[in-house]
């Protein structure tokens, strides 16, 4: 077997190992007791609500799938795309939906098991089960990402090369079709993430406001009729949506790097190897995550009830550090044997990406963990009411965007110049893309610590609704507090990597346009259409934020009205709650809320391209990237800090006080920021890029013909 053939099958080996271990971990969790009859009933209700939501959501997604497939078919008919783009789009969307659904199933299967473990065996066993289930989700993500990208590359490479045609023509077709696969994964992630975000935050806001502020009930009190919908939301948004988001981010970075590798090594004997390299680096990420997962499992199983939140958070962060260091070690040998010793600078680019990911995680911790100044300051401001708390929360959120932005700038410049960008522009961009792949190669472990949070949150909800001993809730609250911080870290890493990936995709678009037309001017002083495109790009994230926030607000309003209607009868003992009514309300709202954003994402790059030309689209990509990245970091960290400020006040035993009421209001303001709008921004900035790339031939052909300025 040749070295090249071995390199081509390595991702399949990584996918197989990840799948086997994911199944083993899922089986280990399934062997744990689900708990008492009441605990099982609550868990089943959460699972049923999650399935009901996803089944309804799939109907809306199916309509979009048919429409987009038809549009792609028209583009194929007029020779703007290859026919294989259609099945590539379909599998990208299908696998993204599948990974979200499986992740939700794993989390709803584990929640009551975590609660029962906390009740019977203590904190260590509860955290071990939650982390094991979440790790299974993370390894399934690796399985799908590695298998699907490797399958499509090898299949297309064989199909287009079977006639013995020119290698460069074959690879050109392969990398362009792979971009369509990314569009499918990105659209599915957008619908799962935004729809799930609308669902979870509308239910959460309504449940918190009516339950805690108006009725003085505890978190997840069984008498609060919106509680089940709130716990369902944790799964459909923070698990299903998060996994789909992570898949499209990782796959997007791999395929963008393959595209830029093809351009950087055009005509070189290393062309094929440059395309394979990001897949093998991603494989090393899966193997590194496996090592980190089992190290952390050994540690957490020994923890006792007195383990602090700081200790638990530090443990998960040490796992991230292990993942980063192992990938660094693997990357040295991967670059050496896949590309050759003359390209060691790509290894240093990978180090830049890994270091940046870890730093962004630390910066997120700094602004969202209750041990540090921002969150402590927000909690302190609750003493003077909700207005000052919200103002402080937003201020710290804005401040939190500075360090990640500087980190992204540093890694972009460092990886570009380390890779020789001053002499070979395309090689420099390939180095930047390698940094993005390396940063996202920690995704299996990042998803493990991220999905762990909603599982722990559900476990706490079950303990409250099942009226277990308060010490059980105290343990699950510790796990949940850790989960809030690790989830924020995961969001930060995904957002940071999205910015670098979108930059790579934007350059891929520019390179593709350069091949199609030489009439592209990027100087806004010479062409006002460029400035116009930049302005449209800057306002795009604001438009999307407005649409999504409005959707959450309207849905939360309906939840509050329904909760007020039901809770009077429940508290008086005259009626039983109807959780199904809330699930139906937020499901319908989520479906309505994603329609207009979904249409705009596909339409705006095409419209801008026809009106303003290819240069206008490049400006659109840049504007969306810069504005969306800053908004995403600000929103994710502001919401995370206000959430943890509320939990800090609850840990101090101040539930039911005016101070706590102010913190709850701050949390309800921050919730849609961190779990709906913020995470949707990183999907938006990449989708704008990949849609632009796939419509580049269409834009180059139609620009200036239908409209002329």
Residue pairs with C-beta under 8 A, 6 or more apart in sequence:
3 337
4 272
4 273
4 276
7 273
7 276
7 280
7 338
8 150
8 153
8 154
8 276
9 150
10 279
10 280
10 283
11 146
11 147
11 149
11 150
11 279
11 280
11 282
11 283
12 146
12 147
12 150
12 151
13 283
14 142
14 146
14 282
14 283
14 286
14 287
15 142
15 143
15 144
15 146
15 147
15 150
15 286
16 143
17 286
17 287
17 290
18 139
18 140
18 142
18 143
18 146
18 286
18 290
18 444
19 139
19 140
19 143
21 139
21 290
22 135
22 136
22 137
22 139
22 140
22 143
23 136
25 132
25 133
25 135
25 136
25 139
26 106
26 133
26 136
28 132
29 106
29 109
29 110
29 113
29 129
29 132
29 133
29 136
30 109
32 113
32 116
32 117
32 129
33 113
33 116
33 120
34 40
34 43
34 112
34 113
34 116
35 43
35 112
35 113
35 115
35 116
35 119
35 462
35 466
36 116
36 466
38 465
38 466
39 112
39 115
39 116
39 462
39 466
40 112
42 112
42 228
42 461
42 462
42 465
42 466
43 108
43 111
43 112
43 458
43 462
45 228
45 579
46 108
46 111
46 228
46 231
46 232
46 235
46 458
46 461
46 462
47 105
47 108
47 109
49 228
49 229
49 231
49 232
49 579
49 580
49 583
50 104
50 108
50 232
50 235
50 236
50 240
52 583
52 587
53 196
53 199
53 232
53 236
53 583
53 586
53 587
53 590
54 100
54 101
54 104
54 236
54 240
56 587
56 591
57 191
57 192
57 195
57 196
57 236
57 587
57 590
57 591
58 97
60 191
60 195
60 591
60 594
60 595
61 93
61 97
61 188
61 191
64 187
64 191
64 598
65 90
65 93
68 89
68 187
68 602
69 86
69 89
69 90
71 602
72 81
72 85
72 86
72 89
72 180
73 86
75 81
75 85
75 695
75 698
76 82
76 83
76 85
76 86
80 695
80 697
80 698
80 701
81 180
81 694
81 697
82 173
82 176
82 177
84 156
84 159
84 173
84 177
85 176
85 177
85 180
85 694
86 180
88 152
88 177
88 178
88 180
88 181
88 184
89 180
89 181
89 183
89 184
90 184
91 148
91 152
91 181
91 184
92 148
92 180
92 181
92 182
92 183
92 184
92 185
92 186
92 188
92 251
93 184
93 185
93 187
93 188
94 184
94 188
95 144
95 148
95 185
95 247
96 184
96 185
96 186
96 188
96 189
96 192
96 244
96 247
96 248
97 188
97 192
97 244
98 144
99 140
99 141
99 144
99 243
99 244
99 247
100 188
100 192
100 239
100 240
100 241
100 243
100 244
101 240
102 137
102 140
102 243
103 137
103 140
103 141
103 239
103 240
103 242
103 243
103 451
104 235
104 236
104 239
104 240
106 133
106 136
106 137
106 140
106 451
107 133
107 134
107 137
107 234
107 235
107 239
107 451
107 454
107 455
107 458
108 235
108 458
109 133
110 129
110 130
110 132
110 133
110 455
111 455
111 458
111 459
111 461
111 462
112 459
112 462
113 129
113 133
114 126
114 129
114 130
114 133
114 455
114 456
114 458
114 459
114 476
114 479
115 126
115 459
115 460
115 462
115 463
115 466
115 468
115 472
115 476
117 125
117 126
117 128
117 129
118 125
118 126
118 459
118 463
118 472
118 475
118 476
118 479
119 463
119 468
119 469
119 472
122 304
122 305
122 475
123 303
123 304
123 305
123 307
123 475
123 478
123 479
124 300
124 301
124 302
124 303
124 304
124 307
125 301
126 459
126 475
126 476
126 479
127 300
127 303
127 312
127 456
127 479
128 297
128 300
128 301
130 452
130 455
130 456
130 459
130 479
131 293
131 296
131 297
131 300
131 448
131 449
131 452
132 297
133 451
133 452
133 455
134 447
134 448
134 449
134 450
134 451
134 452
134 455
135 293
135 297
135 448
137 239
137 243
137 447
137 448
137 451
138 289
138 293
138 443
138 444
138 445
138 446
138 447
138 448
138 451
139 286
139 289
139 290
139 293
139 444
141 243
141 246
141 247
141 250
141 443
141 444
141 447
142 285
142 286
142 289
142 443
142 444
144 247
145 247
145 250
145 251
145 254
145 282
145 443
146 279
146 282
146 283
146 286
148 181
148 251
149 178
149 181
149 251
149 254
149 255
149 279
149 282
150 279
152 177
152 178
152 181
153 174
153 178
153 258
153 275
153 276
153 279
156 173
156 174
156 177
156 178
157 170
157 171
157 174
157 272
160 169
160 170
160 173
160 174
161 167
161 170
167 271
167 272
168 266
168 267
168 271
171 262
171 271
171 272
171 275
172 262
174 275
175 255
175 258
175 259
175 262
175 275
176 259
176 512
176 693
176 694
178 255
178 258
178 259
179 255
179 259
179 508
179 690
179 693
179 694
180 694
181 251
181 255
182 248
182 251
182 252
182 255
182 256
182 686
182 690
183 687
183 690
183 691
183 694
185 244
185 247
185 248
185 251
185 252
186 248
186 252
186 683
186 686
186 687
186 690
187 598
187 601
187 687
188 244
188 248
189 241
189 244
189 245
189 247
189 248
189 249
189 683
190 594
190 597
190 598
190 601
190 680
190 683
190 684
190 687
191 594
191 598
192 240
192 241
192 244
192 245
193 237
193 241
193 242
193 244
193 245
193 679
193 680
193 683
194 241
194 548
194 593
194 594
194 597
194 676
194 680
194 683
195 236
195 241
195 590
195 591
195 593
195 594
196 233
196 236
196 237
196 238
196 240
196 241
196 590
197 237
197 241
197 548
197 552
197 672
197 675
197 676
197 677
197 679
197 680
198 548
198 551
198 552
198 555
198 586
198 589
198 590
198 593
198 594
198 676
199 232
199 233
199 236
199 237
199 555
199 586
199 587
199 589
199 590
200 230
200 232
200 233
200 234
200 236
200 237
200 238
200 675
200 676
201 233
201 237
201 552
201 556
201 671
201 672
201 675
201 676
202 233
202 551
202 552
202 555
202 556
202 558
202 559
202 585
202 586
202 589
202 590
203 226
203 229
203 230
203 232
203 233
203 559
203 582
203 586
204 230
204 233
204 668
204 671
205 552
205 556
205 559
205 560
205 668
205 671
205 672
206 226
206 556
206 558
206 559
206 560
206 562
206 563
206 582
207 224
207 226
207 227
207 229
207 230
207 559
207 563
208 219
208 230
208 664
208 667
208 668
209 556
209 560
209 664
209 665
209 668
210 224
210 226
210 559
210 560
210 563
210 564
210 567
211 217
211 219
211 221
211 224
211 226
211 227
211 563
211 567
212 218
212 219
212 660
212 661
212 664
213 661
213 664
213 665
214 564
215 224
215 567
215 571
216 656
217 223
217 224
218 464
218 655
219 460
219 461
219 464
219 650
220 227
220 230
220 231
220 460
220 461
220 464
220 465
221 227
221 464
221 465
222 464
222 465
222 466
222 467
223 567
223 570
223 571
223 577
224 563
224 567
224 577
225 562
225 563
225 566
225 567
225 570
225 577
225 578
225 579
225 581
225 582
226 559
226 562
226 563
226 579
226 582
227 461
227 465
227 579
228 579
228 582
228 583
229 559
229 579
229 582
229 583
229 586
230 461
231 457
231 458
231 461
231 462
232 583
233 586
234 454
234 457
234 458
235 454
235 458
237 675
237 676
238 450
238 451
238 453
238 454
238 457
238 487
238 675
239 451
239 454
239 455
241 679
242 447
242 450
242 451
242 487
242 490
242 679
243 447
243 451
245 494
245 679
245 682
245 683
246 443
246 446
246 447
246 450
246 490
246 494
248 683
248 686
249 440
249 443
249 494
249 497
249 498
249 501
249 682
249 686
250 282
250 440
250 441
250 443
252 501
252 505
252 686
252 690
253 278
253 433
253 436
253 437
253 439
253 440
253 497
253 500
253 501
253 504
254 278
254 279
254 282
254 437
256 433
256 436
256 501
256 504
256 505
256 508
257 277
257 278
257 430
257 433
257 434
257 436
257 437
257 504
258 274
258 275
258 278
258 279
259 508
259 693
260 426
260 429
260 430
260 433
260 504
260 507
260 508
260 511
261 271
261 274
261 275
261 277
261 278
261 430
261 433
262 271
262 274
262 275
263 426
263 429
263 430
263 508
263 511
264 274
264 424
264 426
264 427
264 429
264 430
265 271
265 273
265 274
265 430
268 274
270 339
270 340
273 338
273 339
274 339
274 430
276 338
277 334
277 335
277 338
277 339
277 346
277 434
278 433
278 434
278 437
280 334
280 338
281 327
281 330
281 331
281 334
281 350
281 434
281 437
281 438
281 441
282 437
282 440
282 441
284 326
284 327
284 330
284 331
284 334
284 441
285 323
285 327
285 438
285 440
285 441
285 442
285 443
285 444
286 441
286 444
287 326
287 330
288 322
288 323
288 324
288 326
288 327
288 330
288 441
288 442
288 445
289 323
289 442
289 443
289 444
289 445
289 448
290 444
291 322
291 323
291 326
292 319
292 320
292 322
292 323
292 326
292 445
293 319
293 444
293 445
293 448
295 319
295 322
296 315
296 316
296 318
296 319
299 315
300 312
300 315
303 311
303 312
305 471
305 475
307 478
308 478
309 370
309 478
309 481
309 482
310 371
312 478
312 479
312 482
313 365
313 369
313 482
313 485
313 486
316 449
316 452
316 482
316 486
317 361
317 362
317 365
317 489
319 445
319 448
319 449
320 358
320 361
320 442
320 445
320 446
320 449
320 489
321 358
323 442
323 445
324 354
324 355
324 357
324 358
324 442
327 350
327 354
327 438
327 441
327 442
328 350
328 351
328 354
331 347
331 350
331 351
331 354
331 438
332 347
335 343
335 344
335 346
335 347
335 350
336 344
336 347
339 346
345 418
345 419
345 420
345 431
346 419
346 430
346 431
346 434
348 415
348 418
349 414
349 415
349 418
349 419
349 431
349 432
349 434
349 435
349 438
350 434
350 435
350 437
350 438
351 438
352 410
352 411
352 414
352 415
352 418
352 435
352 438
353 411
353 415
353 434
353 435
353 436
353 437
353 438
353 439
353 497
353 500
354 438
354 439
354 441
354 442
355 411
356 407
356 408
356 410
356 411
356 435
356 439
356 496
356 500
357 438
357 439
357 440
357 442
357 493
357 496
357 497
359 403
359 407
360 404
360 407
360 408
360 492
360 493
360 495
360 496
361 489
361 492
361 493
363 400
363 403
363 404
363 407
363 492
364 400
364 404
364 488
364 489
364 491
364 492
364 493
364 636
364 637
364 640
365 372
365 485
365 488
365 489
366 372
366 374
366 400
366 403
367 374
367 375
367 396
367 397
367 399
367 400
367 637
367 640
367 641
368 374
368 375
368 484
368 485
368 488
368 637
368 640
368 641
368 643
368 644
369 375
369 485
369 644
370 376
370 379
370 481
370 644
370 645
370 647
370 648
370 651
374 396
374 399
374 400
374 641
375 396
375 641
375 644
375 645
375 648
376 645
376 648
377 392
377 396
378 389
378 392
378 393
378 396
378 641
378 642
378 645
378 666
379 645
379 646
379 648
379 649
379 663
381 388
381 389
381 391
381 392
382 388
382 389
382 645
382 649
382 659
382 660
382 662
382 663
382 666
383 659
383 662
385 658
385 662
386 661
386 662
386 665
386 666
389 642
389 645
389 662
389 663
389 665
389 666
390 642
390 665
390 666
390 669
393 638
393 641
393 642
393 645
393 666
393 669
393 670
394 638
396 637
396 638
396 641
397 634
397 635
397 637
397 638
397 639
397 641
397 673
398 634
398 638
400 633
400 634
400 637
400 638
400 641
401 630
401 633
401 634
401 637
404 492
404 495
404 496
404 633
405 629
405 630
405 633
407 496
408 496
408 499
408 500
408 629
411 432
411 435
411 439
411 500
412 432
412 435
412 500
412 503
415 428
415 431
415 432
415 434
415 435
416 428
416 429
416 431
416 432
417 428
418 431
419 427
419 428
419 430
419 431
419 432
419 434
420 427
420 428
420 431
421 427
421 428
421 429
421 431
421 432
422 428
426 511
429 504
429 507
432 500
432 503
432 504
433 500
433 501
433 504
435 500
436 497
436 500
436 501
436 504
439 493
439 496
439 497
439 500
440 493
440 494
440 497
440 501
442 493
446 489
446 490
446 493
446 494
447 490
449 486
449 487
449 489
449 490
450 486
450 487
450 489
450 490
450 491
452 479
452 482
452 483
452 486
453 480
453 482
453 483
453 484
453 486
453 487
454 483
454 487
455 483
456 476
456 479
456 480
456 482
456 483
457 480
457 483
459 476
459 479
459 480
460 473
460 476
460 477
460 479
460 480
463 472
463 473
463 476
464 473
477 647
477 650
477 651
480 647
481 644
481 647
481 651
484 640
484 643
484 644
484 647
485 640
485 644
487 640
488 636
488 637
488 640
488 674
491 636
491 640
491 674
491 678
491 679
492 633
492 636
492 637
494 679
494 682
495 629
495 632
495 633
495 636
495 678
495 679
495 681
495 682
496 633
498 629
498 632
498 681
498 682
498 683
498 685
498 686
499 625
499 629
499 682
499 685
501 686
502 621
502 624
502 625
502 629
502 685
502 686
502 688
502 689
503 625
505 621
505 686
505 689
505 690
505 693
506 618
506 621
506 622
506 625
506 689
508 689
508 693
509 617
509 618
509 621
509 689
509 692
509 693
509 696
510 520
510 618
512 693
512 696
513 520
513 614
513 617
513 618
513 696
513 699
513 700
514 520
516 614
516 696
516 697
516 700
517 614
517 700
520 613
520 614
520 615
520 618
521 527
521 530
521 615
522 530
522 615
522 618
522 619
523 530
524 530
524 531
524 534
524 619
527 615
529 612
529 613
529 615
529 616
529 709
530 612
530 615
530 616
530 618
530 619
531 619
532 612
532 616
532 619
533 608
533 612
533 615
533 616
533 617
533 618
533 619
533 620
533 623
534 619
534 620
534 622
534 623
535 623
536 604
536 608
536 616
536 619
536 620
536 623
537 619
537 620
537 621
537 622
537 623
537 624
537 625
537 626
537 627
537 688
538 623
538 624
538 626
538 627
539 623
539 627
540 604
540 620
540 623
540 624
540 627
540 628
540 684
540 688
541 624
541 627
541 628
541 631
541 632
541 681
541 684
541 685
542 627
542 631
543 600
544 597
544 600
544 677
544 680
544 681
544 684
545 631
545 635
545 677
545 681
547 593
547 596
547 597
548 593
548 597
548 672
548 676
548 677
548 680
549 672
549 676
549 677
550 593
551 589
551 590
551 592
551 593
551 594
552 593
552 672
552 676
553 672
554 589
555 585
555 586
555 589
555 590
555 593
556 668
558 585
558 586
558 589
559 582
559 585
559 586
562 581
562 582
562 585
563 582
566 575
566 577
566 578
566 581
567 577
569 575
570 576
570 577
597 680
601 684
601 687
601 688
601 691
602 691
604 620
604 688
605 617
605 620
605 688
605 691
605 692
605 695
606 691
606 695
606 698
606 699
608 616
608 617
608 620
609 616
609 617
609 692
609 695
609 698
609 699
609 702
609 703
610 699
610 702
610 703
610 706
610 707
611 707
611 709
612 619
612 709
613 699
613 703
613 704
614 696
614 699
614 700
614 703
617 692
617 699
620 688
620 692
621 688
621 689
621 692
624 684
624 685
624 688
625 685
625 689
628 681
628 682
628 684
628 685
629 681
629 682
629 685
631 677
631 678
631 681
632 678
632 679
632 681
632 682
633 678
634 678
635 673
635 674
635 677
635 678
635 681
636 673
636 674
636 678
636 679
637 674
638 670
638 673
638 674
639 670
639 671
639 672
639 673
639 674
639 675
639 678
640 670
640 674
641 670
642 663
642 666
642 667
642 669
642 670
643 667
643 670
643 671
643 674
645 663
645 666
645 667
646 660
646 663
646 664
646 666
646 667
649 655
649 659
649 660
649 663
650 660
654 660
692 699
